[in-house]
Amino acid sequence: MSNHGHMAEKDVAVPADVPKSMEKEYIRNYLKVTRSTGRLMLFAGDQKIEHLNDDFYGKIKSGNEEVSIPMDDADPEHLFRIASHSKIGVFATQLGLIAKYGQSYKEVPYLVKMNSKSHLVKTSQKDPLSLCTNTIGDVLKFKKDSGLNVVGFGYTVYVGSEFEGEMMRDAAQIAFHAHQNGMLAVFWMYPRGKAVPDEKDPHIVAGAAGVGACLGADFVKVNYPKPKEGKAAEAFKEAIFAAGKRTKVITAGGGSKGIKEFLQETWDQINISGCCGNATGRNIHQKSLPLAIRMANAISAITLEGKGVEEAMKVYEGS
């Protein structure tokens, strides 16, 4: 299958914890979120808890200068407007926000982010622990009652935290119950804690990706590594191998970057490293609505359509 090849139902590797009665539902959800490409363009909207209001109001560094975040981004509904008007695979956010806005955006495929914590308590004070804000049962009941397009669960595990065991247990149970209901599990796998010397060490990032596979994830979201020497795109291959062919690796977008730099990095991650997509938040939503939609579509052009950086830039520029 090429970068932008069409994936058929028979191409989807269905995990053995998906009951026979739910196989069709799992395949349908898998093809829906990957838009039948096997790649995932995840729009991340879980930062209102993770980063409080830092990502949505005030000034940010863009390249070498400080710029103001557009007022569009101050409103939580901005995230839903982007998700409904652009070509994404799935929109990840907390159940509370989906409950508030989802009825107005019924066509959006939702991934419920099951745990979140703010960034106020630093690792130097306490190793990170992020517990579920809702139960699996809550989400399944919500999906049934609302009729919304809830396709999966998201969960963050801080590998290397002294509390990693609690988060691994939660994640494994979420993956199992997601599959029992024909849904997907996407895990944010972040090395973090006093025991972790370098969160972006390629070897540790790869280890975290492998842990995600062991917990049953369909996709693992990891940070793009920063090797001490050599190119990041080459070093990142270790994580792709560690997760294996049946758990696919996607990269976190991280902080704001220049448009072309971001798109080039996205292309490298997919076409050199071999990862299967990305999870982007700030680099999309910290823009006015028209620009945010075009940015999402530019990322999708590379991720889902196999386009080059120049073509993606034209999508962003609206030409």
N, C-alpha and C positions, 0 to 999 in steps of 0.2 A: 504494500500500500504506500503510495507516495504521500508527501506532506499534506496534500489537500485531496487525497483519495477518498472515495466513498466507502464507509464501513457498513457491511451488511449485518443482519441479526446473527448469522452464524459466526461472525468474527468476534463477537463479544464472549469473553471467557467468564462464564457465570460461576461464582464461588459456590462451594459445596454446602455452605450454610444458608443458601437461598433455597427454600422449599420448592419442589416441583411446581406447586400451584402458583408460585410467585415468580417463576423464571421469566415469563413474558413481561411482567411489570418491571422487573430489574433491567431487562434488555431495553425496554421502552425508555426507562429513565436514563440509562447509560447513553443511548443514542441521542436522546433529547439534550442532555447537558453537553455532550461533545459535538452536537450538531452533525452526527454521523461521520465524524472524522477520527474519533479515538483521542482527540486532543481537547483539553479543557481551557476555556477562557473564563476564569472566575472573576467576577467583579466583587471585591471585598468591601463590605460596608459595616464592619464590626468595630470600627475604631472609636465610636462615640464613647464606648466604655474603655477600650484599650488605651486611648490617648486623650481621653476627656475632650476638651474643646480645642486642644492645640492644633488639630488638623483642619478645623472648620472655621476659625475666626482669627483675625490678626495677621501677622506677617510670617512669611516663610522664606528660606533661602532658595533662590533659583539660580543655579550656577554661582556667579560671584556677587549677585546682588540680592537685596531684600525686596520682595514684592508682597502686596496685600492679597490675601485670599479673597476671591470675589464673594460678594454678599449672598449670591445664590447658595453657596455652600453652608451658610449658617442654618438653613432650614433642613431638617432631616428628610423632608420629602424630595429634596434635590437628588438624593441617592436613588429613589424609586423612579423619578422622572428619567434619569440616565438609563437605569436598567430597562425601562419599558421602551425607550426610543433608540437603543443601540443594539448592535449585534453582539450579545454576550452568550455564554453557555449557561451560567447560573449566577444568581445574586445571593451572596452570603451575608446574613445579618441576624440579629437577635429576634427571638419570637415576639417580644413585646412590640418591636417596630413593625414586624410583618402583620401583627394583629391590628395595629393602628392604621396602616396604610394599604395593606394588601388587597382589600376589597376594591380599591380604586385602580389597582394594577394587577388584574387577575391573570394576565397573559404571561407574567414573569415567572420563570422557574426559580423556586426558593430553596436555599440550603440553610437550615436553621443552625446557627452557631450556638452550641450548647453550653460553653463556658467562656467566661471573660473576666478579666481583672484590670484595674487601672494601672498606670505606670508610676504612680506616686511612691509606692513602696519599692525602693531600689534593692537590687540583689545584695548590696553591701549591708543593708539592714536585715533582710530576711530572704531566704531562698524562695523562688516563686512557687505558688500553689494557686491553681485556678480550677475551681469546682463548678459542677453543673448548676446553672441557674434554673433550669427546668428539668423535669424527668422525661424519659423516653415516652412514657405513657401520655404526658401532657401534649407532646408534639403530635403523636399519632391521633389523639382525640381532636386536636386542633385541625389537623389535616382533614379528618373525616367531617367534622362539623362545618368547617369554612368552605370546603370544596376547593381550596387554593392549591396551586401547583407546587406542593412541597415534595421535593425529589430526594432529599438527603439530609444528613447530619454533618456538622463540622465540629471539631474539638481540638483544642491545643494541648499538647504534651510538652512540658519542659524537661527534656532529657538532661540528667546531670543535677537536677534539683534534688535536695534530700527528700522531697515529697513526690519524686517521679513515680513511685509505686502506686500511689493513689490515683494519679492521672492515667497511668497505663491501664489500671483495672477499669476505670470509667470508659476509657477509649475502646478497650477490647469488647466491653459489654455493648457499647453504642454500635460498633461495627456489626456485632452479631445480630442485634435487634433491627438494625437498618436492613441487613440482608434478609432477615426473616420476613420483613415487610416489603421486599422488592425495591428497597431504597439504597442510596449510595452513602459511603462514609468517606469523608475527606478530613485528614488530620494535619494540623499545623504542627510540625515537628521541629521544635526549637531547643538546641542545647543552651541551657541557662542555669546559672547557680554558681556558688562560690567554688565548686569543684571543677568548673569549666574554664580553662585558661583562655580560650579564644573561641567565641561563638561561631566565627566564620572560617575556622580551620577546615579545609576540605575533607580531611579524614574524619573529623567529628561530625560534620554535616552529613557525610555519607553514612556514618553510624546511626544517626538519627533517622535517616531515610529507611535504613534497614529495620529499625525498631518499628516504624510505621507499618511496614509490610507484615511484621510478626503480629501486630495488633489487629490486622485484618483490613487495613485501609484500601480503598480503591484508588485513591490519589493521596499522595503526601505532598504537603506544601513546605518547602524548606527555603532558607536564605541562600542566595547565590554566594558561593564561597569566595574568600579573599586569600589566595595562596601567597606564601612568602616569596616564592619565585615561580616564573612561568605564567601562562595565561589562565585566567579564571575558567574560560570555556573548556579548556583541556582538563583542568583539575576537577571540574564539576562532573566529568564522566564517571568518577568513582561512585558518586551518589546514585547515578542512574543504574549502574551495575548492582549496587547494594540493595536497591529496592526490588530488582528483578523485573521481568517483563509483565507480570500480572498486577503489580502495584506501580502506578505511574507517578512520576515526579513532576511537580509544577513548582515554579519559583515565585517567591514573594517579590513584589515590585519595589518595596522599600521607600525611602524618602524621595522627595521631588528631585528630578533630574531634567536636563535639557531634553526636548522632544526627540531629536534625532539620536542622541546618545542612548536614550531609553529604548527606542525602537531597534537600534543596532544591537544592544545587549539582548533584547528579546529574540532577535533573529539568531544570534550566536548561541543562545541557550538551547534553542530548538534544533538548529541545523548543524551545530558543531558538537555540543554536549549530548544531544539526543533526548532532552527532556520533552515532556508532553503537554506543555502549556504554562500558564502563569496565573497568578492571583494578584490583581492590581487594585489598589484603593486610591491612595493619595494622588498618584500620577494621573488619575482620571478625574476624581471628583473635586480637586482643588482648582477648578476652572469654571468659567461661566457655562451654562447648560449647553449652548451650541458647540463650544470647544470641547467640553467633556464628552459629548456624544461622538464627535469626530475622533477624539483620542481613543475611545473604546473601540470604534470601528477600525482605526489604524492598527491597533493591537490585534484585533480579530483578523485583519487582512493577512498578517504574518502567521498568526497561530492557526487559524482555521482554513485559510485559503491558499497558504503556501506562497504568499507574495514576498517580494524583496523589500528592502528598507526604502528605496526611492519611491516605489509604488505606494507603500504605507504612508510616506510623508505627503504624497498627493492626496490621499484620503483625508489626512489631518488638515491639510490646507484647503480642502474643499474644492480642489481643482480636478 
